[in-house]
Amino acid sequence: MILITGATGIVGSHILIELLKKGEKVRVLKRRNASTEAIGQLLAFHKMAPENIEYAEGDINDIVSLDDALKGCHTVYHCAAMVSFHPADAEALFQVNILGTKNMVDGCINHGVKTFAYISSTAAIGDQLINGMQSETSTWTDDKGKSHYRLSKHHAEREVWRGAQEGLNVVIVNPTVIIGPGKWGQSSTSLLQTAKKGLKFSSTGSNGFVDARDIAETLIDLVDKKVFNERFLLVGDHVSFTEFFTRLGKRFGQKPPSIPMPKSLVLTVAFFLSKFERIGISLPGITSENMKSAYRNVTYDTTKIKALGYTFRSLDESFDYTLAAQKMPD
């Protein structure tokens, strides 16, 4: 039996689909009121039946429920996580991303689970640049100036590496911005919402993007090939945010972003907004971290994963698949 946490999210639901394609029996850890919209959406799109899915009600911070969910499992795909850049969510990020991962690692060790596959993030990669890029070996210099989300994913990884020291077979993947269908309005489907409405303002920032299918297929293959005690950056195309929204917006009949926002002005606003955030005052739908990231250019070295022969889909392929599979309100 294989257990997946976070299967109701974009990556977890794709891992579930890929495992079902392989004929695996899968147990999904699901909170009582969690929506299974993402799972149902993918099952319908791929014309698959849910016969080999078993649901276990529980939570990664409920140790008793984890004991029940982990019984008889040989492999865990830990995808459950919280993504937020609001300073007010610092404690929740600690509880879900760090403590929840610790509980999963401890539970796996206690129940004799052999393999622990963890969905981390490029946010957990060290900030040291090597040949102008961040890589799996980049040094994490210190915690100063990093968002609570980055800190939570970094320290969650440390819990996973502790598990490796205690006998777990571990593989970690660090995807960048994930593109794929999911529950509308959550996670990176918010990018679809923005593109659908049309984005007028352009910025000079850029980032990497990766297809949810590539993450699922790659991680499962790494587990099958027993490539353990390693971490891998997963990045498809690297484009500017303006180019991203131009190409995605075109699919919704929207015009490209055309109004440049001066970097100095945006960063000044972000600076003062961060001061208010520290005392619990924030703006709905925007954070100082979001504003700063719009002008941040990040490049990742994908030599390590490509050396193993893995290739990733283009951004346009990701857009086409996502829009075909995604259920969107009118």
N, C-alpha and C positions, 0 to 999 in steps of 0.2 A: 504493500500500500504506500502511496505517495501522498504527502500532505502539502497543501498550498495555503499560505496565509496571503491575504490581500488579493484573492482571486476575483473579487468584485471590482478591481481597478483595471486600468488599461493593460499593464504588463502581466499581472497575474492571470487575467482572463485569457490572454494569448498563450501563456504557458499551459493553462488548462486545456485549451483547444489542441495544442501540439501534442500533449501527453495522451489525450483521447485518440488522436489520429494514430498514435503508436500502439493503441490497444491497452494502455495502462489503466489500472483502477486508481481513481483519485479521490481523496477526501479533501473537502474544502472547509477551512475554518471560517465561520461567518458569524458576525455579531447579530444579535437577535433582530434588530431593526434595519440591518444593512440591505440595501437594494441589490438585487441580482440582475439589474438591467443590462449591464455590460456583458454578463455571461449569456443571458438569453439572446441578446442582439447578435453575438458571434455564433452561437449555436444555430440560429435561424439563417444567418448569412452563409455559413458553411454547410447548411443542410445536414446537421448532426443531431442525434438524439442524446439525451442526458443519462443513458443507462448506467454508465460507469462512474457517475458522480455521486459521491456520498457527502452529505452536509453534516458538519459537526458544529453545533452552536457553542460559541465561546468567544474569548478575547485573549489577545497576547499578554494582557496584564491580569488575567484571571488564571492563576496557576492550576487551580482545580480543573477548569475546563481544558487546559492544555494537556493535563495528564490523560484525560479521556481521548482527546483528539490524536495524541501521539502513539497510542497503543497500536502495535502491529505495523508501524511505519518504518521503512528502511531509508527513506529520503525525504527531505523537507526543502521546499522552495519558499523562502521567506521574502515575500514581496510587500507585506503590509508596512505602511509608513505614512507619516504625515508630512505634507509639504506646505509650509507657510513662511512668509517673510515678515510677518507682523511681530514686533518685539513682545506684544502682549501674549503671544502663543509660546513663549520660551519654555514654560513649565510643561505644557502639553507636548511639545516637541521632545523634551527630555523623557517624559513618561512613555510616549509611543515609540520613538525611534531608538532611544538608548535602553531604557528599562525593558521595553517590550522585546527588543532583540536579545538582551541578557536572559530574559525568561525563556525565550525560544531555545537559545543555546544550552542553558541549564537543563531544560526539559528533554532536549535531544540526547544529551549525555546521560541523563538519568534513565532514559528509556532505551538506550542502546541503538539509537538511530545512527546509521553509518555516514550519511552524506548530508551536508548542509550547503545549499546553494543560495546565495544572498544577492538580492538586487540592491546595490548601493547607488551611488551617483557620482558624477564628475565633481560635485560639490565637495566630496570627501577627499579628492586628490590634493596633494600638497601644492603650495603656491610657488615653489621654486621653478624657474624656467630652465629647461635644458634645450639648448639650440633654439631658443625662442618659443618653445612649446612646453606644455605641461604633459607629464607622462606618469606612468604607474610608479616610477621611482622618484618623482619630485618630492623634495623634503617639505614636510609640514613645519613651517618655521615657528609659528606660535599662534595662539588663539586670538590675539588682538585684532580688532577690526573686522572679524568674520561674523557673518550672520548666525543667528541661533540655529537656523536650518543646517548650514554648513557644519557647525560644531556638532550638532546631533548626529549627522551622518558619519562624521569622522570618528566620533567616540563609539558609535554603534559598530563600526568596522573593527574597532579594537576589541569589542566583545566577541566578534566572530573569530578574530585571530586568537583570542584566548581559548575559544572552543577548539581551534586547530591544535593548540598546545596540549589540550586535554584529550586528544584522540579523534576528534571529528575530521572527516574528509571534507575540506572546505573549498569552495570556488566562489569568487566575488566578481561581479561585473559592475562596471561604472558607466552607465549610459548617460549621454547628454540629454538635451530636450527631446522628449519622446513624442512621436507622431503616431496616432492610431485612434480607432474608434473606442468610445467608452461612454460612461454616463454623461449626458449632456450637461455642460456647465461645470464639470469637475475636472481637475488636473489640466492636462494640455488641451482638452477640448475647448477651454476658454480661448485658445488661439483661433479656433474655428469661429467662435462667437464674434471675436473682434473682426476677423476678416469678413464675415458675413454682413456685419453692420457697416464695414468700410472704415479704414484707418486713414486719416488725413495727414497726420504728422509723421515725419521721417526723422531718423536718428542715424548716427554713424557707427553704432555698435554691431557686433556680429556674434554668432555662436555656432555650435555644431548641432545637428539634428539626426535622430535615428529612428527607424521604423520599429514599432513594437514587435512585429513578426521577426525581425532580425535579432532582437534581444532574446525572445523566447527560443527560437531555433538554435541560436549560438549557445545559450546557457545549457539547454538540454543536451546538446551535442558534447559540450565540455564535460558534463557529468557522465554521459555514456562512455566517453573516452578516458574517464578517470584523470582528467587534468586538474589535479587537486593542489591546494595550498598556493594558489595563484590568484591574481586579480587582473582584470582586463578592461581597458577603456573601450567602449563601444560607441563609435561615432560614424555616421554616414556622411552626408554632405555638410560642408561648412559654408554658410552664406550670411550676408548682412541681414539684419532685421527688416530693412526696407525692401530688399530683394525677396525675402520670405513672404512678406505681406503683399507684395506686388503680384507674385506668382499665385499665391493662394487666393487673394482677393479677386483676381481675374476669373477664377472659377465660379465666383458668386456674382460676376458682372460689375465688380467695383473698380473704381479708378485707383491707380497706384498712390501711395502716400506722397504728397507733393509739397507739404509745408515744412521746411527745415526748422527744427527747434534748436536754438543756440545751446551748445553744450554747457557753456559757463552759466547760463540762466538756469538750466535744469538742475545742474549740480548744486547751485546755490540754494534753490528751492529744496532739494533733497537734504542738504545740510541742515536747514532750519526745521524741516519736517522730522528729521531724526531726533532733534532736540525735544520736540513735542511728543514723539513716540516713547521717549524714555520716561515720560510722566503719564503715560497711558492715553494720550490724545492722538488719534490717527484719522486718516481720511478713508472713506469707504472705497474699496477696490484698488487702492494704490498705496505703495509703501516707498520709503526712501530707498530701499534696496532695489525695488523694481526700477525706479528712476535712474539709479546709478548703472544698473545692468544694461540699460538701453544704449549706453555709450562705452560699454566695456567690450573689448575685442579679445576673445579667448580662442587659442588654437591648441588642439590636442594631438599628441603623437600616437598614431594607431599602428605603429610598426609591430608591436608585440602580437596583437590579435591577427593581423594580416599575415604574419610569418607562419601562422598555423593554417593558412589557406582560406580564411573566412573573408567573404566579400559582403557588402551591404547594398541594399536597394537605394536608388536615387530618391531625392526629395519629391520629385514629380510622381514617381511610383507610389510613394507613401501617401501623397495627396489623393491620388486616384483611388487607391484602396480605401482610405479613410472615409472619403465622401461617399463611396459606394456602400460601405458597411454601416455608416453612422446614421442613426435615426435622429433627425433634426426637427424641431418645431417649425411650423409655418411662419 
